[in-house]
Amino acid sequence: MTDANIHIATRFNGPPGSANGGYICGCLAEHTGAACVETRLMAPPPLATDLPLRRDQDELFALHGERPVARARRAELPPITVPAAPTLAEARAAEQHFVGFTEHAFPGCYVCGPQRQDGLRLFPGWLDDRRAVACAWTPGNELGDGHGRVALPQLYAALDCPGSFALARDPGNWVVLGSFTVQVDEAPRLGEDHVILGWAEGRDGRKLFAGTAVFDPRGRCLAKAHAVWVQIPAGSR
């Protein structure tokens, strides 16, 4: 057991009553010190609760009682093909096609929930060529790490939800994050206009795979991720 814990404030929710998956993955990644981290969610992470951290060899676990809710470890990013970055204007135009405006499993999500005025308000919609979904992101000072860059939990959160809107889920199902591998080469600068991209990477039964990336104003890819999403029946969580 370490002497550290993580505590997810109530506002950083994904599904009602539990933490946004990307956000808690970023909280764990901060404690690994690695540029590329794979995190697996093992149970819905509770909010407003101290979650002690336990190290077991090369793995770091967040515990709720004696039960692990998430596990993180150093990793290598699985092979993904990152599409070319759209322009900022193209990303902003794509937001008009965000399906979550009319149908959203978790409309109160901190990252992509249209009901949230205090969230990241990332609304990725399909680009005209439908190769990916995209949105613009200008991170404000409240997302900072104290050094002019986006804090890791906020960056992971921003890389989480957009990928799910590029997936062709089966009718009557929602998707929830199962595992998340993120490689951060450079954290975004606060106050600059960025583009976030999400695209499908295939499927295996109930598991759907997505990639996401964030690009700076010059079109450089600063961070990218591979996510495993799991289908669950609508209303089961």
URPEKA-V818100 format. One record per residue. RES is the residue in one small letter. D_CENTER is the distance of its C-alpha to the mean C-alpha in Angstrom with 2 decimals. Layout:
res->RES d_center->D_CENTER
res->RES d_center->D_CENTER
This chain:
res->m d_center->26.85
res->t d_center->25.64
res->d d_center->26.57
res->a d_center->23.00
res->n d_center->20.68
res->i d_center->17.43
res->h d_center->17.58
res->i d_center->14.80
res->a d_center->16.51
res->t d_center->16.93
res->r d_center->15.33
res->f d_center->11.78
res->n d_center->11.80
res->g d_center->9.95
res->p d_center->12.97
res->p d_center->16.20
res->g d_center->17.19
res->s d_center->14.21
res->a d_center->11.26
res->n d_center->7.75
res->g d_center->6.43
res->g d_center->3.65
res->y d_center->6.67
res->i d_center->9.22
res->c d_center->8.14
res->g d_center->8.58
res->c d_center->11.72
res->l d_center->13.06
res->a d_center->12.51
res->e d_center->14.66
res->h d_center->17.42
res->t d_center->17.58
res->g d_center->18.56
res->a d_center->17.33
res->a d_center->15.88
res->c d_center->14.20
res->v d_center->12.91
res->e d_center->12.29
res->t d_center->11.19
res->r d_center->12.46
res->l d_center->12.25
res->m d_center->15.93
res->a d_center->16.39
res->p d_center->14.87
res->p d_center->14.25
res->p d_center->16.84
res->l d_center->16.76
res->a d_center->19.49
res->t d_center->20.57
res->d d_center->21.30
res->l d_center->19.70
res->p d_center->21.95
res->l d_center->20.80
res->r d_center->22.96
res->r d_center->23.42
res->d d_center->24.93
res->q d_center->25.98
res->d d_center->22.93
res->e d_center->20.39
res->l d_center->18.95
res->f d_center->18.64
res->a d_center->17.65
res->l d_center->20.48
res->h d_center->21.37
res->g d_center->25.11
res->e d_center->25.80
res->r d_center->22.95
res->p d_center->19.88
res->v d_center->16.61
res->a d_center->14.41
res->r d_center->15.57
res->a d_center->14.61
res->r d_center->16.77
res->r d_center->17.44
res->a d_center->16.93
res->e d_center->17.35
res->l d_center->14.92
res->p d_center->16.24
res->p d_center->18.17
res->i d_center->16.30
res->t d_center->17.96
res->v d_center->16.25
res->p d_center->18.01
res->a d_center->19.90
res->a d_center->18.37
res->p d_center->19.76
res->t d_center->21.58
res->l d_center->20.32
res->a d_center->22.81
res->e d_center->21.57
res->a d_center->17.96
res->r d_center->19.44
res->a d_center->21.71
res->a d_center->19.01
res->e d_center->17.47
res->q d_center->20.78
res->h d_center->19.97
res->f d_center->16.81
res->v d_center->17.71
res->g d_center->16.01
res->f d_center->18.96
res->t d_center->21.25
res->e d_center->19.39
res->h d_center->16.24
res->a d_center->15.66
res->f d_center->14.11
res->p d_center->15.51
res->g d_center->15.10
res->c d_center->11.30
res->y d_center->10.58
res->v d_center->8.05
res->c d_center->9.92
res->g d_center->13.02
res->p d_center->16.24
res->q d_center->18.11
res->r d_center->16.43
res->q d_center->18.39
res->d d_center->16.89
res->g d_center->13.16
res->l d_center->11.19
res->r d_center->12.78
res->l d_center->10.80
res->f d_center->12.93
res->p d_center->12.60
res->g d_center->15.92
res->w d_center->17.92
res->l d_center->19.78
res->d d_center->23.51
res->d d_center->23.71
res->r d_center->20.82
res->r d_center->19.53
res->a d_center->15.98
res->v d_center->14.26
res->a d_center->13.92
res->c d_center->13.77
res->a d_center->15.06
res->w d_center->13.64
res->t d_center->16.17
res->p d_center->14.77
res->g d_center->17.53
res->n d_center->19.30
res->e d_center->17.81
res->l d_center->14.53
res->g d_center->16.73
res->d d_center->17.49
res->g d_center->21.19
res->h d_center->21.79
res->g d_center->20.71
res->r d_center->17.23
res->v d_center->13.73
res->a d_center->13.16
res->l d_center->10.83
res->p d_center->8.93
res->q d_center->8.53
res->l d_center->7.61
res->y d_center->4.85
res->a d_center->3.73
res->a d_center->5.07
res->l d_center->3.95
res->d d_center->1.62
res->c d_center->4.94
res->p d_center->7.30
res->g d_center->8.01
res->s d_center->9.22
res->f d_center->11.75
res->a d_center->13.35
res->l d_center->14.33
res->a d_center->17.90
res->r d_center->17.71
res->d d_center->21.15
res->p d_center->22.95
res->g d_center->22.74
res->n d_center->19.42
res->w d_center->15.92
res->v d_center->12.94
res->v d_center->10.88
res->l d_center->8.49
res->g d_center->11.16
res->s d_center->10.23
res->f d_center->7.83
res->t d_center->9.87
res->v d_center->9.14
res->q d_center->12.22
res->v d_center->12.79
res->d d_center->16.19
res->e d_center->16.32
res->a d_center->14.33
res->p d_center->14.74
res->r d_center->17.87
res->l d_center->18.09
res->g d_center->19.96
res->e d_center->19.57
res->d d_center->18.49
res->h d_center->15.60
res->v d_center->14.42
res->i d_center->11.03
res->l d_center->11.71
res->g d_center->10.51
res->w d_center->13.14
res->a d_center->14.44
res->e d_center->15.58
res->g d_center->17.95
res->r d_center->18.40
res->d d_center->20.48
res->g d_center->21.81
res->r d_center->19.30
res->k d_center->16.51
res->l d_center->14.72
res->f d_center->13.07
res->a d_center->10.85
res->g d_center->10.33
res->t d_center->8.55
res->a d_center->10.27
res->v d_center->11.25
res->f d_center->15.04
res->d d_center->17.50
res->p d_center->20.54
res->r d_center->22.52
res->g d_center->20.22
res->r d_center->19.26
res->c d_center->16.01
res->l d_center->14.70
res->a d_center->11.61
res->k d_center->10.38
res->a d_center->8.49
res->h d_center->9.78
res->a d_center->8.40
res->v d_center->11.07
res->w d_center->11.07
res->v d_center->14.21
res->q d_center->16.45
res->i d_center->18.17
res->p d_center->21.02
res->a d_center->20.35
res->g d_center->21.27
res->s d_center->21.09
res->r d_center->18.54
